[in-house]
C-alpha cells in the first residue's frame, strides 16, 4: 500500500517538466528552454513544457500569446503590403525615376538588416513583452512620418525607420511563436501568415479606394495603428514565454551550414515577392491600367497569397511536409510568373499575379521554420541573422531590377525573377543535403 509521503512524492515528480531529447539523438531538433515568467498580477506565462516537442504529433495550442502574435503580425503586414502600392502612387505625385522607386525598398531593407543585426543583443536586455510593445510604438512612428512626408527625402527616412521598427516587431513575433510552439513552429508561422495574407488582401483595396476619395491614400496607414492601440490597452500585461540563456551562444557558437542556407532561401523567397510587390503594378500600368487601378489589382496577388497560406496551414498540420510544399510552391511560382511576364493582356496579367501569390505564399514561413529547426538551440540567433540576410537580399534585388528597368525596360528587367526562383530551388536542395550530412555526422561516435 502506498504511503501518503510516497503519493506526495509521485505527484511532485509528475509535475516536473520533461527534459528535451539529447542533441545527439538523430532527427531531433533542439528547442528553447523556458521558464514561466510572472506578471504583476501574479499570472504565469505559458510553460515550454506544454508546447509540442520534437516528434510530438499534438496540435498546437492557440493561447492568448499566440492570438496576439497573429494579430500584431497582421497589422504589420497591412502596413508592409500597403507600402508597395503607396510608393507607386507617391511616384505619380513626385515624378521620380524607377531607380528612386527602388531606393524605398533599399532603405526599408537597410533598416530591416540593422534590426536583425541588433535583435539578439536587444532581446537579451528586454523581455519579449517590452520588446513587442516598444517595436509597435516605433512602427507607428514610422507610419506617421511616412504619411506626413511630402518629399522623397522625408518619405525615404520614414521607410528606413519603418524597416527597422517593423522588422524588429516581426522578429519578436516570430520569436514568441517559436518560443511557444517549438517543433510545430512551421504550423504556427504558417497560420500567423494567414492573418498577414488577409491584411495583404485588404491593404491595397483600402488604399486604392481611399486614393479615389478626398481622404486620400495616406489615411490607410492609420488603420493598423488604431488596432495596435486597442491590442496594447487590452493585452499590455499579457505574460509571454521567456527564453533561458543559451550558454553556447555566450561562447560565440556558430550556426550550422544548413541554417545559413535556409536563411538565404528565406531571403531569396522574400526578394521574389518584393520584386512583384514593387514593380508588378508598373507592369500593369505599362499594359494600360491607371496607377490607382494597377495598385488595386495587386490585391489579386495578395488574394493568392491568402489562399496559398490557407492551403499551407492545412497541409502542415502533419509534420514533415514543409520541404515538398516548398518545392511545389517554387514550381507554381515559376510557371505563373511566366504567364504574368509574357502577356500583354491586363486580365491575364492579373491572373498570373494571383497564381504567383499562391506559389509565393508559403516560401517565407516554411523557409523560416526550416531555418529555426536547423539552428540547434540558437533560434534567436538564427531568427535575427535571417532578418539580416532578408534585409540585404531584399534590398539588392528590387534595386537591381529598378536599375535594369531604367536601362533596358521593365519587361527585360523582370528576367531577374526566374533567376531568383532557380536560386531558391538550388538553396533548398543544398540546405537539405547539408542537414542530412550533419545528421549523419552526429551518428558517428
N, C-alpha and C positions, 0 to 999 in steps of 0.2 A: 504494500500500500504506500502510495506516495505521500510524504510528509508535507505540511504547509510550506516549510522552508524550501523543499525541493520544487514544489509548484511555483513558488515565487521566483526561484532561480530560472526555471524554464520560461516563465513569462518574460523575464529580463533578457534572456538570450534571444527569444523570439522577436523582441523589439529591436535588436541590434541590426543596423543596415548591412546589407550584403556587400562584400568587397568585390570590386570589379575583377574580371579574369586577369591572369598574369599576362604582361605584354608579350611574352614569348610564345603564347598559345597561337597556333596557326589560325588564320582567318578571323582573329578577333580585332576589334578596333577599340583603342583606349578612349575613354570619355572623361570629362571633367570630374573632379571630386568636389562635392559641395557640402556645405554645412548650412543648416537653416539660419536665416537672418531674421532677427526680431525687429518689428517696427515699434513706434512709440505706443501704439495701442495694445502691444503685447502679442499681436498675431505673428505667426511664423511663416517664413517663405516656404514654398514647396521644397521638400527634400529631394535630393538627387536619387535617393533610393527608390522613389515612387516612379521615376521615369523609366521608359523602356531601356533595357540594357542590350548589349550586343547579343544577337541571336534570339532576342525576345520577340515573339510574334504578337504581343499585346498591342491593341490600337493605342494611339496617342490620346492623352487626356487634355481636352481643351479647357484649361482652367482660366482664371481671370488674367493672369500674366500673359497667357497665350493669346487671348482675345484682344487685350490691349495692344499687344505687339502687332497683331494683324491690322488693327485699326490705325495705329500710328504709321505703319508701312503703307497703308492705303492712302493716307494723307500726303505722305512724302511723294508717293508715286503720282498722285494727282498733279502736284507741282512739276515733277520731272517730265511728265508727258504733256503738260500744258506748255512747258518751256520751249520745246522744239517748234511747234506751230506759232507760238508767240514771237519767237525770233524771226520767223518768216514774215509775220505781219509788221514787226519792227523794221525789217529790211525795206518793206514797201513804204514805210513812213520816212526813214532816214536815207534811203537810196544808197546803201553801201554794197560792196562787191561780195562775190562768193567767198573770197579769202577772208574778208572781215566776218562774214557769216560763220565761217568755220572757227574763227577765234573764240566765239562764245562756247563752243564745245571744248576748246583748248583750255580756257581759263577755268571752266567748270571742272574739267578733268584734272587740272593742276591743283585746284582746291581739294578735289577728291583724293589725289595722291598724297597731299600733305596730311589730310585726315587719317589716311591709312598708315602713314609713317609714324604718326604720333598716338595712334589709338592704344597700343599696348601700354605705353607709359602712362597715359591718362587713365586707363582702366585700372591700373594698379593703385591709383590715388583716390579715385572716386567710385562710389557704389554704382551698381547698374541703374538704380533709380535716379540718382543725381545726374549721371551722365545722360540718361534718357531725356530728362526734362530740360537740362541746360542746352542740349543739342536742339531740342524743339524750339526753345526761345531764340537761339541763334538762327535757325532756319526761317522763323517768322521774320526776323530782322532782314535776312537776305531777300525774302519775298517782298517785303515792304520797300526796300531800296530799289529793287528791280521795277516795281510798278510806279514808283515816283520818278524814276530816271527818265529824262527826255533827250539823252545824247548817248552815243556809243560808249565813251569812256565811263559814264555813270553806270550804264547797264552792264558793261563788261565787269566792272568792280563788283556789282551785285551778283553776277554769275559766279565769280570767284568765291565770294562769301557763301553763296548758295551751295556751290560744290563742296566746300569744306564742311559746313554745318550739316548739310543734308547727308553727306557720306558718313559723317560721324553718327548721325541719327540712324542711318541704315545699318551701320556696322554694329551698333549696340543692340538694335532689334534682332539682328541675326545672331548675336552672341546670346541674348536672352533665350531665343528659341533653341539654340544649340545646347545651352545650359540645361534647359528644361526637358528636352526630348532625346538627347543622346544619340543612340544609334538609329533612331527613327527621325532624325532631323531632315531627311530627304522629304518625307511626307509633310512635316511641319512647314518647311521652307516653301514647298510647292503650294500648300494651302494658303500660306501667307501671301504668296504672289497671285492667288486668285483675287484677293481683295485689291491687290495692286493692279491686276488686269481690269477689274471693274472700274477702278478710278481712271485707268488709262482710256477706257471707252468713253467715260463721261467728260473727261477733261477737254479734249478738242471740240466735242459737241457744245459744251457750255461756252468755251472760248469763242467758237465760231458764231454761236447765237448772240453772245454779248457784243461781238465785234460789229454786228449789224444794228445795234441799238445806240442810243445816246449815252448809255452807261459806259460802253467801251470794253475791250477785251481785258484790260488791266484788272477789272473787278474780279475776274476769275481767280486770281491769286489770293483773295481774301477768304474764300470759302474753306480751304483746309485750315487756315489759321483759326477760324471760329470753331471748327470741330476739335482741333487740338486743345483749345482753351477749355472746352467742355470736358474733354478727357482728363486734362490736368486737374480741374476742380473736383472731378469725381474720383480719380484714381491716384492722386498725388502721394498718398500714403500706402499704396499697394506694395507689399513686400515682394521682392524679386529674388530669384536664386543668385547666390554669390559664389564665384569660383574660389576654391582654395588655391593658394600659391603653388605653382609647379616648380620644384627645385631644379628641374632640368633646364627650364627657361633661364633661371638665375645664373646657371653656369654657361649660358650662351649656346645652348644646343641648337643644332641646325635642323631645318625642316627636311624631310625626305625628298628625293628627286621626284617621286610620283606626285607629291603635294605641290611642288612648283609647277610641274607640267599641267596639273589640273587647274592651278591658279591662272596660268596663262590661257588655258582653254576658257575659263570663266571670262577673262578679259576679252578674248577674241570674239566670244559669243556676244558680249556687250557691244563691241565695235560693230559687228554685223547689224545689230539692232539700231545703234545710234546713227549709223550712216543712212539708214532708211528713214529714221525719225527726222533728221535734219535736212536731208536732201530729197526724200520721197515726194513731199509736196511740190518741190521745184520741178520735178519731172512731170507731175500732173499739170502744173502751170504751163510748161512747155507744150503739153498735149492739148491745151486750150481751155483749162479751167481758170477761174479767177483765184486770187490769193486766198480769199475767205473760203471759197468752195474747196480748194485743194487742202487747206488746213482742216476743214471739217471732214473731208473724205479720208483723211488719215485715220479716222475712227475705225475704218474697215480693218486696218492693220491691228488696232488695239482690240477690236472685237474678236479677231482671230487669235490674239494672244490670250484673251479671256477664255475662249472655247478650248484652246490647247491646254491651258492650265487646269481647267475643269477635268479634261480627259486625263491629264497627268496625275492629278490628285487621286483619281480613281485607280489608275494603274499602279501607283506607288504605295497603295495600301498593303501590297505584298512586297516583302524585301527582295532585293536582287534584280530589280527591273530598270534601274537607273541607266545602266550602260546601253542596253538595247534601245531604250526610249531615246537616248541621246543620238545614237546612230540614225534612227528613223527620223528624228527631228531635223538633223542636218541634211538628210536626203530630200525631205519635203521642202526645206528652205531653199535648197539649190534649184530644184525644178520650178518652184513657184516664183523665185526671183527672175528666172529666165523669161517667164510669162510677163512679169511686170516690166522688165528691162527692154524687151524686144518689140513690144506692141506700141502702136501709135493711137490706139483707141482708149479714151479715158475710162470707159466702163470696164474693159478688160484689164486695164492697169489697176483699177480699184480691186478687182477680183484677185489679181496677183498679189496685191498688198495684203488682202485678207488671208490668203493661203500662206504667205510669208509669216504672218503673225502666228498662225497655228504652228508652223515649224519652229519659229524663234522662241515660242512661249516658255519652254522648259529648259532652254540652254543655260540660262543663268542659275536658277535654283538647283538644278541637278548637278551642274558643274561645281557649284559652290559646296554642295553636300559631299561630293567626291573629294574636294579639297580638304574639307574638315575631317572627313573619315580617314584620310591619309596622313593627318597631322600627328598621330601618335601621342595624344595628350597635350599638344600645343595648339589647341583650337583658337585661342585668342590671337596667338602669333600668326597662324595661318589665315585667319579671318582678316586681320589687319594687312598682312602682306598681299593678300589677294586684291584688296582695295587699292593698294599702291599700283599693282600691275594693271588693274582695270583702269585706273586714272591715266596711266601713261599710254596704254594702247588705245583707250577710248579717245584720248586727245589726238594721238598721231593719225589714226585712221580717218576721221572726218576732215582734219586739216589737210591731209594728203589728198583726199577726194576733192575738197574745195579748190586746192591749188591746181590739180589736174583739170578741173572743170573750167577754171578761168583760162587755161592754156589750150585745152583740146575740146571743150564742150562737156556738158554734164553727162550725156549719154556715154561717151567714151570713158569718162572718169569712173563711171559705175562698174567698169570691168574689175575694179578693186574688190567688189563683193564676192564674186566666185573664188578669188584668191583667198579671201578670209575664210570662206566656207571650207575650202580644201584644207587650209591650215588647221582649222578646228578639228576636222576628222583625223588628221595626222597626229595632233596633240592628244586626242582621246585614245587613239591606238597606242601611242608611245607611253602615256600615263598608265594604261592597263598593263603593258609589258613591264614597266618599272615597278609597279605594285606587285605583280606576280613574282618578279625577281627578288624583291625584298622579302616576300613571304617565304620563298624557297630558301633564301639565305638564313632566315631565322630558324629554319628546321635543322640546319647543320649544327651539330654540337660543337 
